[in-house]
Structures are given as C-alpha cells and as structure tokens.
Amino acid sequence: MTENQQDEHFDPVAEHPEVAELGYEDARDQLAEVVKQLEAGGLSLEDSLALWEKGEALAAVCERHLAGARERVERALAAVEDDA
C-alpha cells in the first residue's frame, strides 16, 4: 500500500475510539485543549502527530453532531412549512 492509499483510508475516529461516544460539548472542549497544546509547542514530533490525529478525531465527532443537528432543524422547518 502506498502512502497516498494509506491517507485515503485514515479514519481518525477509528484510530481514537475513546472519542467516538463523546457529546458535542465534550468533544469541542477536548478539541480546544488539543489546539491549545499544539499551539503552545514544545512537544516532540511524534507527540505532536499523535495529538493532531486525536484532534482530527475530535473534529470529526463535532462535525457528526453538527450534521445531525442541521438535519433535525431542516426536518423541523419542513414540518412547519408542511403545516402552513
């Protein structure tokens, strides 16, 4: 498998199953902490990469929650329009 093929199949949430069941607020707060740690610097390359990957997983969890919320809002708006 080439490096590009590996990148195409990288699933950050699968690599960090501990974040998969987090609620939006917890995932967002942990993501903010990851960003803070990365911005502070001072980590080894390996630690920075591991933290970056965890951040990708947290961002994916946040996006999943936001997509679900968008869908619920769209359904609610459609129901209101149907009633009108």
DSSP file (Angstrom, degrees, kcal/mol; ACC not computed):
  #  RESIDUE AA STRUCTURE BP1 BP2  ACC     N-H-->O    O-->H-N    N-H-->O    O-->H-N    TCO  KAPPA ALPHA  PHI   PSI    X-CA   Y-CA   Z-CA
    1    1 A M              0   0    0      0, 0.0     2,-0.1     0, 0.0     0, 0.0   0.000 360.0 360.0 360.0 131.8    0.0    0.0    0.0
    2    2 A T     >  -     0   0    0      1,-0.1     4,-2.0     4,-0.0     5,-0.1  -0.329 360.0-106.5 -80.1 166.7    1.4    3.4   -1.0
    3    3 A E  H  > S+     0   0    0      1,-0.2     4,-2.1     2,-0.2     5,-0.1   0.891 120.9  53.0 -60.8 -39.9    1.4    6.4    1.4
    4    4 A N  H  > S+     0   0    0      1,-0.2     4,-1.9     2,-0.2    -1,-0.2   0.882 107.1  51.7 -63.7 -38.7   -1.4    8.0   -0.6
    5    5 A Q  H  > S+     0   0    0      1,-0.2     4,-0.9     2,-0.2    -1,-0.2   0.889 108.7  51.2 -66.1 -37.7   -3.6    4.9   -0.3
    6    6 A Q  H >< S+     0   0    0     -4,-2.0     3,-0.7     1,-0.2     4,-0.4   0.919 108.6  51.4 -63.7 -42.8   -3.0    4.9    3.5
    7    7 A D  H >< S+     0   0    0     -4,-2.1     3,-1.0     1,-0.2    -1,-0.2   0.875 105.2  56.2 -61.8 -37.9   -4.0    8.6    3.7
    8    8 A E  H 3< S+     0   0    0     -4,-1.9    -1,-0.2     1,-0.2    -2,-0.2   0.763 112.5  42.1 -65.8 -24.7   -7.2    7.9    1.8
    9    9 A H  T << S+     0   0    0     -4,-0.9     2,-0.4    -3,-0.7    -1,-0.2   0.321  80.4 125.9-106.7   6.6   -8.2    5.2    4.4
   10   10 A F    <   -     0   0    0     -3,-1.0    -3,-0.0    -4,-0.4    -4,-0.0  -0.537  37.2-172.0 -70.2 122.7   -7.3    7.0    7.6
   11   11 A D     >  -     0   0    0     -2,-0.4     4,-1.9     1,-0.1     5,-0.2  -0.912   6.6-167.1-116.7 100.5  -10.3    7.1    9.9
   12   12 A P  H  > S+     0   0    0      0, 0.0     4,-1.0     0, 0.0    45,-0.3   0.842  87.2  51.5 -61.4 -34.1   -9.4    9.3   12.8
   13   13 A V  H  4 S+     0   0    0      2,-0.2     3,-0.4     1,-0.2     7,-0.3   0.899 108.8  50.8 -70.4 -38.5  -12.3    8.2   14.9
   14   14 A A  H  4 S+     0   0    0      1,-0.2    -1,-0.2    -3,-0.2    -4,-0.0   0.858 110.2  50.8 -64.2 -33.9  -11.5    4.5   14.4
   15   15 A E  H  < S+     0   0    0     -4,-1.9    -1,-0.2     1,-0.3    -2,-0.2   0.711 120.6  35.2 -74.8 -20.3   -7.9    5.3   15.5
   16   16 A H    ><  +     0   0    0     -4,-1.0     3,-2.1    -3,-0.4     4,-0.4  -0.580  66.9 165.8-131.8  69.3   -9.2    7.1   18.6
   17   17 A P  G >   +     0   0    0      0, 0.0     3,-0.9     0, 0.0     4,-0.5   0.710  67.7  76.0 -62.0 -18.7  -12.3    5.1   19.7
   18   18 A E  G 3  S+     0   0    0      1,-0.2     3,-0.1     2,-0.1    -5,-0.1   0.705  97.9  45.8 -66.0 -17.5  -12.3    6.8   23.1
   19   19 A V  G X  S+     0   0    0     -3,-2.1     3,-1.6    -6,-0.3    -1,-0.2   0.586  87.6  89.7 -97.6 -11.5  -13.7   10.0   21.4
   20   20 A A  T <  S+     0   0    0     -3,-0.9    -2,-0.1    -4,-0.4    -1,-0.1   0.816  92.2  40.2 -59.4 -34.9  -16.4    8.2   19.4
   21   21 A E  T 3  S+     0   0    0     -4,-0.5    -1,-0.3    -3,-0.1    -2,-0.1   0.333  86.2 122.8-100.1   8.0  -19.2    8.4   22.0
   22   22 A L    <   -     0   0    0     -3,-1.6     2,-0.1     1,-0.1    -3,-0.1  -0.390  62.4-120.2 -68.5 146.0  -18.4   11.9   23.3
   23   23 A G     >  -     0   0    0      1,-0.1     4,-2.5    -2,-0.1     5,-0.2  -0.320  33.6 -98.5 -74.1 169.0  -21.2   14.5   23.2
   24   24 A Y  H  > S+     0   0    0      1,-0.2     4,-2.9     2,-0.2     5,-0.2   0.927 120.8  48.4 -57.5 -49.9  -20.7   17.7   21.2
   25   25 A E  H  > S+     0   0    0      1,-0.2     4,-2.5     2,-0.2    -1,-0.2   0.903 113.3  46.8 -62.8 -42.4  -19.7   19.9   24.1
   26   26 A D  H  > S+     0   0    0      2,-0.2     4,-2.5     1,-0.2    -1,-0.2   0.920 114.4  47.3 -65.0 -43.1  -17.1   17.4   25.5
   27   27 A A  H  X S+     0   0    0     -4,-2.5     4,-2.4     2,-0.2    -2,-0.2   0.913 113.0  49.2 -64.0 -42.5  -15.6   16.8   22.1
   28   28 A R  H  X S+     0   0    0     -4,-2.9     4,-2.3    -5,-0.2    -2,-0.2   0.914 111.9  48.2 -62.3 -43.9  -15.5   20.6   21.4
   29   29 A D  H  X S+     0   0    0     -4,-2.5     4,-1.8    -5,-0.2    -2,-0.2   0.909 113.1  47.2 -65.5 -41.8  -13.8   21.2   24.8
   30   30 A Q  H  X S+     0   0    0     -4,-2.5     4,-2.3     2,-0.2    -1,-0.2   0.885 110.7  52.8 -66.4 -37.5  -11.3   18.5   24.2
   31   31 A L  H  X S+     0   0    0     -4,-2.4     4,-2.5     1,-0.2    -2,-0.2   0.910 107.2  51.9 -63.4 -41.6  -10.6   19.8   20.7
   32   32 A A  H  X S+     0   0    0     -4,-2.3     4,-2.2     1,-0.2    -1,-0.2   0.885 109.8  50.0 -61.7 -38.0   -9.9   23.3   22.1
   33   33 A E  H  X S+     0   0    0     -4,-1.8     4,-2.4     2,-0.2    -2,-0.2   0.890 108.9  51.5 -67.8 -39.5   -7.5   21.7   24.6
   34   34 A V  H  X S+     0   0    0     -4,-2.3     4,-2.6     2,-0.2     5,-0.2   0.936 110.8  48.4 -60.9 -46.8   -5.7   19.9   21.8
   35   35 A V  H  X S+     0   0    0     -4,-2.5     4,-2.7     1,-0.2     5,-0.2   0.914 110.5  51.7 -60.4 -43.1   -5.4   23.1   19.8
   36   36 A K  H  X S+     0   0    0     -4,-2.2     4,-1.7     1,-0.2    -1,-0.2   0.915 111.2  47.0 -59.8 -44.6   -4.0   24.9   22.9
   37   37 A Q  H  X S+     0   0    0     -4,-2.4     4,-1.0     2,-0.2    -2,-0.2   0.904 113.4  48.1 -65.4 -41.9   -1.4   22.2   23.5
   38   38 A L  H  < S+     0   0    0     -4,-2.6     3,-0.5     1,-0.2    -2,-0.2   0.907 111.8  49.4 -66.1 -40.7   -0.3   22.2   19.8
   39   39 A E  H  < S+     0   0    0     -4,-2.7    -1,-0.2     1,-0.2    -2,-0.2   0.824 104.3  59.6 -67.3 -31.0   -0.1   26.0   19.7
   40   40 A A  H  < S-     0   0    0     -4,-1.7    -1,-0.2    -5,-0.2    -2,-0.2   0.792  93.7-166.4 -68.5 -26.9    2.0   26.0   22.9
   41   41 A G     <  +     0   0    0     -4,-1.0    -1,-0.1    -3,-0.5     3,-0.1  -0.195  48.6 116.2  73.4-167.8    4.6   23.9   21.2
   42   42 A G        +     0   0    0      1,-0.3     2,-0.2    -4,-0.1    -1,-0.1   0.461  51.8 122.6  84.4   1.2    7.4   22.1   23.0
   43   43 A L        -     0   0    0     -5,-0.2    -1,-0.3    -6,-0.1     2,-0.0  -0.618  67.1-106.7 -93.8 155.0    6.2   18.6   22.0
   44   44 A S     >  -     0   0    0     -2,-0.2     4,-2.7     1,-0.1     5,-0.2  -0.308  34.8-107.4 -68.5 163.6    8.2   16.1   20.1
   45   45 A L  H  > S+     0   0    0      1,-0.2     4,-2.6     2,-0.2     5,-0.2   0.925 121.6  50.4 -58.9 -44.7    7.2   15.4   16.5
   46   46 A E  H  > S+     0   0    0      1,-0.2     4,-2.2     2,-0.2    -1,-0.2   0.917 112.3  46.0 -61.2 -44.7    5.7   12.1   17.5
   47   47 A D  H  > S+     0   0    0      2,-0.2     4,-2.4     1,-0.2    -1,-0.2   0.892 112.3  51.8 -65.7 -39.3    3.7   13.6   20.3
   48   48 A S  H  X S+     0   0    0     -4,-2.7     4,-2.6     2,-0.2    -2,-0.2   0.918 110.5  47.9 -63.3 -43.4    2.5   16.4   18.1
   49   49 A L  H  X S+     0   0    0     -4,-2.6     4,-2.6     2,-0.2    -2,-0.2   0.910 111.6  49.7 -64.1 -42.3    1.4   14.0   15.4
   50   50 A A  H  X S+     0   0    0     -4,-2.2     4,-2.0     2,-0.2    -1,-0.2   0.910 113.3  46.4 -62.7 -41.7   -0.5   11.9   17.9
   51   51 A L  H  X S+     0   0    0     -4,-2.4     4,-2.4     2,-0.2    -2,-0.2   0.898 110.8  52.8 -68.0 -39.7   -2.2   14.9   19.3
   52   52 A W  H  X S+     0   0    0     -4,-2.6     4,-2.3     2,-0.2    -2,-0.2   0.925 109.0  49.8 -59.7 -45.4   -3.0   16.2   15.8
   53   53 A E  H  X S+     0   0    0     -4,-2.6     4,-2.0     1,-0.2    -1,-0.2   0.889 110.0  50.1 -63.1 -39.4   -4.6   12.8   15.0
   54   54 A K  H  X S+     0   0    0     -4,-2.0     4,-2.6     1,-0.2    -1,-0.2   0.910 109.2  52.8 -64.0 -40.0   -6.7   13.0   18.2
   55   55 A G  H  X S+     0   0    0     -4,-2.4     4,-2.7     1,-0.2    -2,-0.2   0.892 106.5  52.6 -61.2 -40.0   -7.7   16.5   17.2
   56   56 A E  H  X S+     0   0    0     -4,-2.3     4,-2.0     2,-0.2    -1,-0.2   0.905 110.2  48.6 -61.1 -41.1   -8.9   15.2   13.8
   57   57 A A  H  X S+     0   0    0     -4,-2.0     4,-2.1   -45,-0.3    -2,-0.2   0.921 111.9  48.3 -65.0 -43.9  -11.0   12.5   15.5
   58   58 A L  H  X S+     0   0    0     -4,-2.6     4,-2.4     1,-0.2    -2,-0.2   0.903 110.5  51.3 -63.8 -41.0  -12.5   15.1   17.8
   59   59 A A  H  X S+     0   0    0     -4,-2.7     4,-2.6     1,-0.2    -1,-0.2   0.885 108.7  51.8 -63.2 -38.0  -13.3   17.4   14.9
   60   60 A A  H  X S+     0   0    0     -4,-2.0     4,-2.3     2,-0.2    -1,-0.2   0.892 109.3  49.8 -65.3 -39.4  -15.0   14.5   13.1
   61   61 A V  H  X S+     0   0    0     -4,-2.1     4,-2.2     2,-0.2    -2,-0.2   0.924 111.4  48.9 -64.8 -43.6  -17.1   13.8   16.2
   62   62 A C  H  X S+     0   0    0     -4,-2.4     4,-2.6     1,-0.2    -2,-0.2   0.929 111.1  49.9 -60.6 -45.1  -18.1   17.5   16.4
   63   63 A E  H  X S+     0   0    0     -4,-2.6     4,-2.7     1,-0.2    -1,-0.2   0.892 108.1  53.6 -61.9 -39.7  -18.9   17.6   12.7
   64   64 A R  H  X S+     0   0    0     -4,-2.3     4,-2.0     2,-0.2    -1,-0.2   0.923 111.0  46.0 -60.7 -44.3  -21.1   14.4   13.1
   65   65 A H  H  X S+     0   0    0     -4,-2.2     4,-2.2     2,-0.2    -2,-0.2   0.913 113.4  49.0 -65.2 -42.3  -23.0   16.1   15.9
   66   66 A L  H  X S+     0   0    0     -4,-2.6     4,-2.7     2,-0.2    -2,-0.2   0.890 109.6  51.7 -65.9 -38.5  -23.4   19.3   13.9
   67   67 A A  H  X S+     0   0    0     -4,-2.7     4,-2.3     2,-0.2    -1,-0.2   0.906 110.4  49.5 -63.5 -40.8  -24.6   17.5   10.8
   68   68 A G  H  X S+     0   0    0     -4,-2.0     4,-2.1    -5,-0.2    -2,-0.2   0.900 111.1  48.8 -64.2 -40.6  -27.2   15.7   12.9
   69   69 A A  H  X S+     0   0    0     -4,-2.2     4,-2.4     2,-0.2    -2,-0.2   0.910 109.9  51.9 -65.8 -41.9  -28.4   19.0   14.4
   70   70 A R  H  X S+     0   0    0     -4,-2.7     4,-2.6     1,-0.2    -2,-0.2   0.920 109.6  50.1 -58.8 -43.6  -28.6   20.5   10.9
   71   71 A E  H  X S+     0   0    0     -4,-2.3     4,-2.3     1,-0.2    -1,-0.2   0.904 109.9  49.9 -62.9 -41.5  -30.7   17.6    9.8
   72   72 A R  H  X S+     0   0    0     -4,-2.1     4,-2.4     2,-0.2    -1,-0.2   0.908 111.6  48.6 -64.1 -41.5  -33.1   17.9   12.8
   73   73 A V  H  X S+     0   0    0     -4,-2.4     4,-2.8     2,-0.2     5,-0.2   0.924 111.3  50.0 -63.8 -44.3  -33.5   21.7   12.1
   74   74 A E  H  X S+     0   0    0     -4,-2.6     4,-2.3     1,-0.2    -2,-0.2   0.898 111.5  48.3 -62.3 -40.1  -34.2   21.1    8.4
   75   75 A R  H  X S+     0   0    0     -4,-2.3     4,-2.2     2,-0.2    -1,-0.2   0.912 112.0  49.4 -65.6 -41.3  -36.8   18.4    9.3
   76   76 A A  H  X S+     0   0    0     -4,-2.4     4,-2.1     2,-0.2    -2,-0.2   0.909 112.3  47.6 -64.3 -42.2  -38.5   20.7   11.8
   77   77 A L  H  X S+     0   0    0     -4,-2.8     4,-2.4     1,-0.2    -1,-0.2   0.901 111.3  51.1 -65.3 -40.1  -38.6   23.6    9.3
   78   78 A A  H  X S+     0   0    0     -4,-2.3     4,-2.2    -5,-0.2    -2,-0.2   0.888 109.1  51.2 -64.0 -38.4  -40.0   21.3    6.7
   79   79 A A  H  X S+     0   0    0     -4,-2.2     4,-1.8     2,-0.2    -1,-0.2   0.898 110.3  48.9 -65.9 -39.9  -42.7   20.1    9.1
   80   80 A V  H  X S+     0   0    0     -4,-2.1     4,-1.2     1,-0.2    -2,-0.2   0.915 111.7  49.2 -64.9 -42.6  -43.6   23.7    9.9
   81   81 A E  H  < S+     0   0    0     -4,-2.4    -2,-0.2     1,-0.2    -1,-0.2   0.877 109.4  52.3 -64.7 -37.0  -43.8   24.6    6.2
   82   82 A D  H  < S+     0   0    0     -4,-2.2    -1,-0.2     1,-0.2    -2,-0.2   0.858 109.3  50.0 -66.4 -34.6  -46.0   21.5    5.5
   83   83 A D  H  <        0   0    0     -4,-1.8    -1,-0.2     1,-0.2    -2,-0.2   0.738 360.0 360.0 -74.2 -22.5  -48.4   22.6    8.3
   84   84 A A     <        0   0    0     -4,-1.2    -1,-0.2    -3,-0.2    -2,-0.2   0.473 360.0 360.0 -81.1 360.0  -48.6   26.1    6.9
